[in-house]
Amino acid sequence: MQDGRTTLSKFLIDTLDRRPSPHAGAGLSALLIDVAAAIKQIASALTRGALGGHHGSTQTFNATGDEQKKLDVVTHEIFVQHCEWDGLLAAMVSEEMDGVYAIPAGYPRGEYLLAFDPLDGSSNIDVNGVVGSIFSVLRRPDGDDADAACGDAAFLRPGHQQVAAGYAIYGPSTMLVLSVGNGTHAFTLERDVGNFVLTHTDIRIPEDSGEFAINASNERFWEPPVRRYVQECKDGRIGCRERDFNMRWIASMVAEVHRILMRGGVFLYPRDFRTSGLEGRLRLLYEANPMSFLVEQAGGLSITGRERVLDVVPRALHCRVPVILGSRNEVERIGRYHREHDRGEDKPYTSPLFNERSLFLPEASA
């Protein structure tokens, strides 16, 4: 924990402006301040709850087929209004837009691209549950073709090319968790003065953990490697892991990842047999990539099951991937189970609760 006096602005000036990086470029700190301003306004809107008049559905659907809540639309507009005018962005992509939003002609265009999910976990809003915002920053491709630099192809690059990523979590306190490639750091909103203050520096995810998060209602659709891992965790100390595990599920990726960053664990949203081509459920550009960047910067791992998430090349703006992330040793184990399955080396898993039992031991062979 810090002493609470390093503000987000001071942190970014010291990290980016006083020690410029060719990877990040100029202006990134100012862009992240604009993103933080959007998050502050969203936090204020959310604290009003039902009094704000934005609860419920719009009866419309976004680009990926999810029903839009009123607050999905409101928070999307807040992001756009705070980030479109300052000459730092060339274009934006949001979960709530079908295509790329190019910066209007009336504003100067900058060298960055912003992809964001303005309100992750919005299904929790009407029950006053935890929600968040997720964002990812890329540098726009080099070249003089302004239209190409603002088209779909500009965004369709692997996540390891991100120059910054982060999320806000709107809980008992509002926190901004951020990485610009020098570790993962958390800032807490000091509401009285409106500053984000550094409270957790260089977060490290424990390599081992006794917690996992998965939506167990989808078990019948899982692949065998995921079934194997989850069953071993459920067997606890009487199984091959010889220790008990806790299972969590909040239905908000921000909340799940935040818990993992704070105390370890593994989050699984694996591919399953409900989706065409077993592609997964989480959007790569503005959910999987930024969260994977943060987790890796904190010493964890993030995989699809078969490859590193940050190496996946997007096929489309809203393409989906499976995601398994968190404590290094647990994620490595799940990756090994996938490799063994693909090679045909895994054995059908049977819980020790259902092994064949007998009152008599078999006779020893001569």
Secondary structure, DSSP 8 states (H G I E B T S, - for coil): ---S--BHHHHHIIIIISS--TTT-TTHHHHHHHHHHHHHHHHHHHHTGGGGT--SEEEEE-TTS-EEEHHHHHHHHHHHHHHSSSS-EEEEEETT-SS-EE--TTS---SEEEEEEEEETGGGGGGT--EEEEEEEEE--SSS-HHHHTSHHHH-S-GGG-SEEEEEEESSSEEEEEESSS--EEEEEETTTTEEEEEE-S----S--SEEE--GGGGGGB-HHHHHHHHHHHHGGGSTT-S--EEE--S-HHHHHHHHHHH--EEEE--BTTSGGG--SEEIIIIIHHHHHHHHHTT-EEE-SSSBGGG---SSTT-EE-EEEESHHHHHHHHHHHHHHHTT-------GGGS---SS------
